[in-house]
Amino acid sequence: MSMSPETVLSVIVVNRNTSDLLVRCLDHIFRSEIDGEFEVIVVDNGSGDDSVERAARHHPRTTIIEAGRNLGFAAANNRAFEETHGEFLLLVNTDAMLRPDCGGKLLNLMRTSPRAGMAGPQLLNEDGSPQTSYEAVPTLATETLNRSLLKRLFPARYPSKFKNLSEPTPVEALIGAVMMIRRDAWIELRGFDEDYFFFLEETDLAVRMAAAGWGVIHEPNASAVHLQGATANTVKTGARIEFYRSRYLFFLKHYGARSMNVLKGALTANLAINAAFLGMLNAATRGRSRSVSEKYLVRRALWEWHRAGCPAGPGLPRD
């Protein structure tokens, strides 16, 4: 679809069964202080709740695409792009709440940095404390060693949320709760890779952006509150399986089969040890600790999925 001279920004929100979060997310989007016209597009991935009805009632300016099933994050955003008119895209998770000036500051950055392909704000907890907003691209070190320790020992290579930035800064990859993407870059790279269903789509895109000469920028002066994990936590085991699946896919695509198999072997062993330890702890507490029981059941399910060869079936629902 061609751009409209009146529409500067196209905001895309992908939703599945998060009615309350969706309405609150849209409330904040429509309070955004944007220099120019913007449109909002919601892709509903086959929700069984009242998401579509409430979004249409509370925010009738919203264009709603009813996918009828769970397309996944990558495919849903690609589908929404077909209906967009803006020069820039702003992708917002339903568990993110934009500060009023967030979109405007990201837009200003993109306008003044013509080779910036994607940019993200500072993500915050509800109490205003910082969340991790950007990361180093995953490697065997980050995925098999203690990431927090790596950040403390090698802060220049593995940045942490405690690094105080005051100006827009190039980074390797963004946390995808809120991202602004230049339309030209999106078209050149053909959007998200739909082999990813959930997780690491934005990291894959960032790697491809950099390879194509586009910048990936963190803008610390723009901010949004992020209810971290609120959407994925509704289906914990399925979401964790998708996370592991996406990690293996990322390694296969960017490092090759050998690195993927090394990672898979290391993580399988780690899961076996964790599941055994948590199983003993759960037995010792006779299942009275809800936290221990939940962790044990998730780790055991993940280990059993690996033991079965990481089959395609388990994970988040596709219907």
C-alpha positions in Angstrom: 0.0 0.0 0.0 1.3 3.5 -0.9 1.9 6.2 1.7 -0.6 8.9 2.4 0.8 12.5 2.6 -1.5 13.1 5.6 -0.5 10.1 7.6 3.0 10.3 9.2 2.8 7.3 11.5 1.1 4.0 11.5 0.8 2.4 15.0 0.3 -1.4 15.0 -0.8 -3.5 18.0 -1.1 -7.3 17.9 -3.6 -8.7 20.4 -4.8 -12.1 21.6 -7.1 -12.5 24.6 -5.7 -9.4 26.4 -8.8 -7.3 26.4 -8.0 -5.1 29.5 -4.4 -4.6 28.4 -5.5 -3.7 24.8 -7.9 -1.0 25.9 -5.3 0.5 28.3 -2.6 0.3 25.6 -4.9 2.1 23.1 -5.8 4.7 25.7 -2.1 5.7 25.9 -1.5 5.5 22.2 -4.4 8.0 21.5 -2.9 10.4 24.0 0.3 10.5 22.1 1.6 13.9 21.1 2.5 13.4 17.4 3.4 16.2 15.0 1.1 15.0 12.2 -1.7 12.5 11.6 -1.3 9.0 12.8 -3.4 5.8 12.4 -3.8 2.9 14.7 -4.3 -0.7 13.4 -5.0 -3.6 15.7 -4.6 -7.2 14.5 -6.6 -9.5 16.6 -5.1 -13.0 16.5 -8.3 -15.1 17.1 -9.2 -13.8 20.6 -11.9 -15.6 22.5 -12.6 -12.7 24.8 -14.2 -9.3 24.1 -11.1 -7.6 22.8 -12.5 -6.6 19.4 -15.8 -5.3 20.8 -14.1 -3.2 23.5 -11.4 -1.8 21.2 -14.0 -0.7 18.7 -16.2 0.8 21.3 -13.6 2.7 23.2 -11.5 3.8 20.2 -13.7 3.8 17.1 -10.8 5.4 15.1 -8.9 2.1 15.3 -8.8 -0.1 12.2 -9.3 -3.7 13.4 -8.1 -6.7 11.4 -9.7 -9.9 12.7 -7.3 -12.7 11.7 -9.6 -15.4 12.9 -6.7 -17.4 14.3 -3.3 -16.9 16.0 -1.0 -15.8 13.2 1.9 -15.2 15.6 3.6 -11.9 16.2 5.7 -11.7 13.0 2.9 -12.7 10.5 0.3 -10.4 12.3 2.6 -7.4 12.0 3.3 -8.2 8.4 -0.4 -8.5 7.7 -1.1 -5.1 9.4 1.6 -3.5 7.2 -0.5 -4.1 4.2 -3.1 -1.6 5.6 -0.6 1.1 6.7 -0.1 4.5 5.1 2.6 6.1 7.3 6.2 6.8 6.5 7.0 5.3 9.9 5.6 2.3 11.8 5.3 2.1 15.6 4.8 -1.4 16.9 3.4 -1.5 20.4 2.7 -4.6 22.6 -0.6 -4.6 24.5 1.3 -4.7 27.8 3.1 -1.4 27.0 1.9 2.0 27.9 3.4 4.9 25.9 4.3 8.1 27.7 2.6 11.0 25.8 5.8 12.2 24.3 7.2 8.8 23.5 6.0 8.5 19.9 7.0 12.1 19.1 10.5 11.7 20.4 11.0 8.5 18.4 9.6 10.2 15.3 12.0 13.1 15.7 14.9 10.7 16.0 13.9 8.9 12.8 13.4 12.1 10.9 16.8 13.6 11.9 18.6 10.3 11.3 17.9 9.2 7.7 19.8 5.9 8.0 18.1 4.8 11.3 16.0 1.8 10.4 14.5 1.1 13.8 14.5 2.8 17.2 13.2 2.0 20.7 12.6 3.9 23.9 13.6 3.3 27.5 11.2 0.7 28.9 10.1 1.2 32.5 8.5 -0.8 35.3 5.3 0.7 36.8 7.4 2.3 39.6 9.5 4.1 37.1 12.6 1.9 37.5 14.4 1.0 34.2 13.9 -2.3 32.4 16.3 -3.7 29.9 15.5 -1.9 26.6 18.2 -3.2 24.3 20.5 -6.2 24.3 23.6 -7.7 22.7 22.7 -10.1 19.9 22.4 -13.7 21.3 25.6 -15.8 21.1 26.6 -19.1 22.6 28.1 -17.2 25.5 24.9 -15.2 26.3 22.7 -18.3 26.0 24.8 -20.8 28.0 26.5 -18.6 30.6 25.2 -16.3 33.3 24.0 -13.3 31.3 23.9 -11.0 34.4 27.5 -12.0 35.2 28.6 -11.2 31.6 27.0 -7.8 31.9 29.0 -7.1 35.1 32.3 -8.4 33.8 32.1 -7.1 30.3 29.7 -4.0 30.3 31.0 -2.6 27.0 30.2 -5.9 25.2 27.0 -6.8 27.2 25.2 -3.6 28.2 22.8 -3.6 31.1 19.8 -1.5 32.1 21.9 0.3 34.7 24.0 2.0 32.0 22.9 5.6 32.0 22.5 7.0 28.5 21.5 10.6 27.7 21.6 10.6 23.9 20.4 8.3 21.1 22.8 5.4 21.0 23.4 2.7 18.4 22.7 -0.8 19.8 22.8 -4.4 18.5 19.1 -5.2 19.2 16.0 -3.8 20.8 13.5 -5.3 23.2 10.4 -5.4 21.0 7.7 -4.1 23.4 7.8 -0.7 21.6 9.7 -0.1 18.3 9.6 2.5 15.6 10.6 1.2 12.1 11.2 3.2 8.9 8.9 2.1 6.1 11.6 2.0 3.5 13.7 -0.3 5.7 10.7 -2.5 6.4 10.0 -2.8 2.7 13.7 -3.5 1.8 13.9 -6.3 4.4 10.4 -7.6 3.7 9.3 -7.1 7.3 9.5 -9.8 9.9 10.7 -13.3 9.1 7.5 -15.4 9.6 9.4 -18.5 10.5 9.4 -16.9 14.0 6.1 -17.4 15.7 6.7 -15.6 19.0 10.0 -14.2 20.4 13.2 -13.0 18.7 11.5 -11.6 15.6 12.8 -8.1 16.4 16.3 -9.4 17.1 16.4 -11.2 13.8 15.2 -8.0 12.1 17.8 -5.9 13.9 20.6 -8.2 12.7 19.3 -8.0 9.1 18.9 -4.2 9.5 22.6 -3.8 10.4 23.7 -6.1 7.6 21.8 -3.9 5.2 23.4 -0.7 6.5 20.4 0.5 8.6 21.0 1.8 12.1 19.4 0.3 15.2 19.0 3.0 17.8 18.0 3.3 21.5 16.4 6.6 22.4 16.7 7.0 26.2 14.7 10.3 26.2 11.6 8.5 25.0 9.9 6.1 27.5 7.1 3.7 27.9 5.9 1.5 30.9 6.1 -2.2 30.1 4.2 -4.8 32.1 7.0 -7.2 31.4 5.8 -10.7 30.4 2.1 -9.9 31.0 1.0 -11.3 27.7 3.3 -14.4 27.6 2.6 -15.3 31.3 -1.0 -16.3 30.5 0.4 -19.5 28.8 3.7 -20.0 30.6 4.7 -23.5 29.3 3.7 -22.8 25.7 5.4 -19.4 25.7 8.6 -20.9 27.1 8.6 -23.6 24.4 8.2 -20.9 21.8 11.2 -19.0 23.3 13.4 -22.1 23.0 12.2 -22.8 19.5 12.9 -19.2 18.4 16.4 -19.3 19.9 17.2 -22.5 18.0 15.8 -21.0 14.8 17.9 -17.8 15.3 21.1 -19.8 15.8 20.3 -21.9 12.8 19.7 -18.9 10.5 22.6 -16.7 11.7 25.3 -19.2 13.0 24.5 -22.5 11.3 23.4 -26.0 12.3 26.5 -26.8 14.3 26.1 -23.8 16.7 22.4 -24.6 17.0 23.1 -28.2 18.0 25.7 -27.1 20.5 23.2 -24.7 22.1 20.5 -27.3 22.1 22.7 -29.9 23.8 23.8 -27.4 26.5 20.3 -26.2 27.2 18.9 -29.8 27.2 21.4 -30.8 29.9 20.7 -27.6 31.9 16.9 -28.3 31.8 17.4 -31.9 32.9 19.5 -30.8 36.0 17.0 -28.0 36.8 14.0 -30.3 36.5 15.6 -32.9 38.7 16.5 -30.4 41.4 13.1 -28.7 41.4 11.4 -32.1 41.4 13.2 -33.0 44.6 12.5 -29.7 46.1 8.8 -30.0 45.2 8.7 -33.4 46.8 10.4 -32.2 49.9 7.8 -29.4 50.3 5.0 -31.8 49.4 3.9 -29.4 46.6 2.9 -26.8 49.2 5.1 -24.1 47.5 3.1 -22.8 44.5 6.2 -21.1 43.1 8.3 -24.2 43.3 5.5 -26.4 41.8 5.0 -24.0 38.9 8.7 -23.8 38.1 9.0 -27.6 38.3 6.1 -28.3 36.0 7.4 -25.8 33.4 11.0 -27.1 33.5 9.8 -30.7 33.3 7.6 -29.9 30.3 10.5 -28.1 28.6 12.8 -31.0 29.3 10.3 -33.6 28.0 9.8 -31.4 24.9 13.6 -31.5 24.3 13.8 -35.2 25.0 11.1 -35.7 22.3 13.3 -33.9 19.8 11.6 -30.5 20.0 8.6 -31.4 17.9 6.5 -28.8 16.1 3.2 -29.4 17.9 3.6 -28.1 21.5 3.8 -24.3 22.1 1.4 -21.5 21.8 -1.9 -22.3 20.1 -2.2 -21.6 16.4 -6.0 -21.7 16.2 
